[in-house]
Amino acid sequence: YKISDDIFKRITTVPDGKNHGLIMFLDWSGSMQHNLLDTLKQTYNLVWFCRKAGIPFRVYAFQNGWSNNRTHPAVTPKKNTLTFCEDFKLLEFFSSRQNAKSLELSMKLAYTQATSMIQHGVSYCQKYTLGGTPLGEAIMCARQLVANLKKVENVTKVNVISLTDGEANHLPKHKTVERHWEPKPYLGQTSVHAMRDHLRNRKNGRTYKIKHAWNDFTGTLITYVKDENPGINFIGIRLLAPRDSGYFIDRYCGWNSPEALSSRAQWKKTKSFSMELDGYNKYFGLSSATLAADDEFEVGEFATKAEIKRAFTKSLKTKKLNKKVLGEFVDLIA
């Protein structure tokens, strides 16, 4: 049977002839433990779609905390510039440059690692363990990653997707520290201040107000990157436990606002919603409980037609929801 598989047959170039590339940021942090496998499944759906449609892609897991690495020696800290956490890592998991056999092996290894990390008493590779959530650092790295993808794959439009359970914390900035009991000043770090600090892009001269709420800082960074690199779409995908959906919707849409009521109604009907947030072209919320359901189309040997129909209908509910993000994603780029 066919379940909207025609999405793989759609033209993969936009009307003006600009072809597309895809960069995915996968949250590899400790808070993702309970949603990690479901998020990985959504990542695989997008990877398989890109393979079918011939879209160049890169998948990076972002985290920090599993090593004691320090800032790369080629990086020269400067006063009043944003700074990254020193143990920040981008791990390239999958790439369209891999052949089919290599990609399949990488996907199996990543799934095995994720499964092992959420089960007690099972060993796993410590180098790829879960850490913090440096989403801000990953977003800022998108500038170089997008430029490299355009150059290597000869694409002109890049879609950046983040699959995460949170937003970026405010990145600290470098500051000269002077103390009378120390022999000389040194370059330290301090938090950016929402009242007196602005983010300025030295390339295009644009400035951005630092908002007070930590969840607004993500949108500011995304806008910064998009203004510097025309032709980027940022898409957010969040897996939510059913009990967290209401809080998330109210926080971003405003309590009891028309947008919140619409998103709540959409969630009640489909266990998902989509909205436009600051910086993001589209932001999707999906029920982790529904995506985790594995309804197979199985019936007994002597099942009646009615029993076969009920089993088939039940299996379609989950399968259609699993393809919801994929379908709307195609609409964004095609």
N, C-alpha and C positions, 0 to 999 in steps of 0.2 A: 504494500500500500504506500501511497505518497502522502507526506505531511509537509506541505508547502516547501518541498525541496526545490521548487523553481527559483528560490532565491539564489541558488548557485549558478543559475543561467543568466542572471542579469548582467548587463554590460558594466564593466569595471572601470570605465572612464566617464567623466562628467561631460555634459554637452559641449563645453568649449575645448575639449580634448586634453585637459590636464589629467594625468594619471596619478594614482594614489600610492602612498606607502603608509605603514602602520607601525607605531611604537607602543608597546604595552609596558606599564609599570605595575608589577605585582608586589603587593605588600607582604613582606616576609618577616613580620614582627610577631612578638609573643602574644599580643592581643588578638591575633588572627587565628589562634590555635583551633578554636571551635568552628571557624568558617573556612579554614585553609583548604580542605579538600573540595568544598563546594565552589570556592573561588577559583581553584585550579581547574575544575571542570569547565567553568565559564571561559577561562583562558584557552583551554583546549578547543572549545567550540569555535572561538575566534581564529585560532591557529589553523584549524581544519578548513574554515571558511576561506582564509587567505590562500591556503594551498590550492583549494578548488578554483578560486577566482584568479589566481596568479598575481596576488598582491604582495609586494615585498614587505617583510615584517621583521621586527626585533622584539624579543620579550626579555625584560630585565626585572629581576627581583631586587628590591631595595631594602636594606636593613643596616643596623650598626650594632656593635657590642660584642661580636664573637672573637675579636682579635685586639691586640694592643698596638695596632699600626698608628703611625703619626702622619701628619700632613705631608703630602709628597714634596720632596725637596725643590721641585721645579716651581712650586707655588710660593709666591712672595706675599706675605700678609701686609696690608696697608691700612693706615688709620681711616676710620669711617667707611670701611667696606664690610659687606656681609661676610660671615665666616661659616664654614661647614663644620659639623662634628668630625673630629679627627679619625674616628673609626667607621665613617660612612662607607658603604659598599654598594656598588651596582653590579649584580651578578648576571651576566648574559646567559640565560637558560636556553632559549630557542632562537633560531634565525632561519629566514628563507634561503640563506646561503648553504644550509645543510642539505644533503641529499635525503631521500625518504627514509633510508635505513638509519642514518645518524639521528635524524629528528625523532623517529619513533623510539630509539634507545634513550635519548635525552628525556623524552616525555615519561617513559617508564621509570627512569631513575628519579626524576623529580617527584613523581607520584609515590614511589616507594619511600623516598626521604620524608615527604609530608606525612604519610601514613605512620611511619616509624616514630616521628616526633610527637604524635598525639596519643601514642599507646605506651603505657608504662612497661618498663622492663625490656623494651626492644632497642637494640643499638642502632645508631645512625651516624652519619658523617658529621663530626663536630664543626667542620669548616663551614657547613651550610646550615647551621642551626638558626633558630629564630632569634631576633634581636629587637632593636627599637624601631621607631617609625619615622625615618628621616624623609618624609614626603617632600618637604621644602627643598632639600638638597637635590632630590630626583628631578623635581620640576625645573630647577635652575640648570641642571645638566642637559635638559631637553634641548637647549639652544645648540650645543655642539652635536648632540645625537641626531637632531633633525637635519642640520647642515651636512653631516656625514652621510645620512641615508639618502638625501637628495643627490649628493655627488656620486655615491657608489651605485645606486640603483636607477639614477636618472629619472627621478620623480619630481613633480612640482607641487604636489599637495600631500601633506602629512597629517595623519590623525593620531593624536596622542591619547591613549586610554589609561586611566589609573583604576586599578582594582584594589580597593582598600577598605578598611573599617574606620578610618579617621581622617583628620585633616593635618596640615603641617603646623607645627609649633612655630612661634616667631623665631626666625634665625637671629642669633646674636651678631653684634658688629664688633670690629676691632676698635680699641680705644687705648690711648696713651695713659698709662697709670704712673702717677708721681706720688711718692710717699716720703716724708721727711726722714724717716728712719732707714730708708734704702739708699744705696750709693748713687743710683741713676734711674731714670724713667725706663719703663719697658712697655711693650705692646701687649695689652691684655684683651679681655672681652667683657662686654656688657650687653644687656638686653636693649632692643630697640624700644623707643618710647612713643606711644600713640599720640601724645600731645605735641611733641616737639620734633619728631623725626619724620623725614620723608625719604622715599626710595627714588633715586634718580638714575636714569639710564644714560650713561655717558655717550652712547652711540647716537641716539636720536634726541637726546635732550629732554625727554619727558620725565615728569615727576609723578609720584604716586603717594597718596596719603596713607600712612600706616594706621590701620583701624585697630581699635582696642581689643575686640573679640578675637580670640585665637583662631576660631574657625573662619573668620574673614580674611586672615592672612594668606590662606591658600589661594583665594580668588585674586588677591593683589599680585602674587607671584605669577599666576597663570596669565593675567593681563599683561604684565611686564614682558613675559616671554612671547606672547602673541603679537604684541606691538613691534617687537624686534624682529620677528620672523613671520611676515605675512603669508597666509595660506596654511595656517595651522588650525586644526579643530581640536579642542580638548573635550574629552568625554569621560565622565566619571561613572563608575559602577560600584554600588555599595550593596553588600549582602547584609540583611538585617534580620535579627530574630523578631518574630511577630510582636513580642512585648515592647520592642524598641521603636517600632515604626511611628507610632503617634508622637513620641518625644522628638524624633528626628524631623518629622514633617513640621511640627509647630516651631521648632528652633529655626528652621530656614525660611518658612513661609509666613511666620507670625501666627500667634494663637488665634484660632477661629476666623482667619482671613479667608476670602474666597478661594485663594490658591490652596490653602491648607484643607479646606473642606473638599475641594475637588480631588486633591491627592489622596485624602482619606477614603473617599468614595471609590477611587480607582484601586486603592490597596484592598479594600473590602471585596471588590469584585474579582480582581485578577491576582492579588497578592504581589502587586508590583505597582510602581508609579514612575513617571518621568517628569522632570522639571528643569527649568533653566536657572542655574545659580550664577553668582558673580564669577565671571571668568570662564566658566564651562559653557560650551555650546549646548550640551545636554547632560543631565545627570539622572541616572537610573537607580531606583531602589528595588531590590528583589528579596523575596522571602527566602531565607536560607533553609527553613524547614521544608518548604515546597520543593525547592531545587534538590534537596537531599533525598526526596522520595524517589524510589526506584520502582515504578510500576511497569512490569513487563506484561506483554500480551501473551498470556498463557491460559489455556483452558484444558479441561480433561478430554480424554479420548472420545468419550461418548457425549460431549456437551451438545446441548440443543442450540438452535440458531439464536434464540433469545439470550442464552448464556454467553455465546460468542460475541454477540453485539454489545452486551454490557461490559465484558472484559475489554473489548476493543475501545469502547468509549472511555473507560476509566484510564487506559494507558495513554490515550491521546491528550488528556488534560495536562499531565505532567510534561509530555513531549512538546506540546505547543508552548507551554510556559518557558521551557528550557530554550526554545528558539525565539522567544520574544525579543530579547536583547539583540540577537543576531539579525532579526528582521528589521528592527528600528535602526540598527547600525548601518545596514545596507541603504536604508532610506537617507541617511545622513551623507553618505559618500557617493551615491549613484545618481 
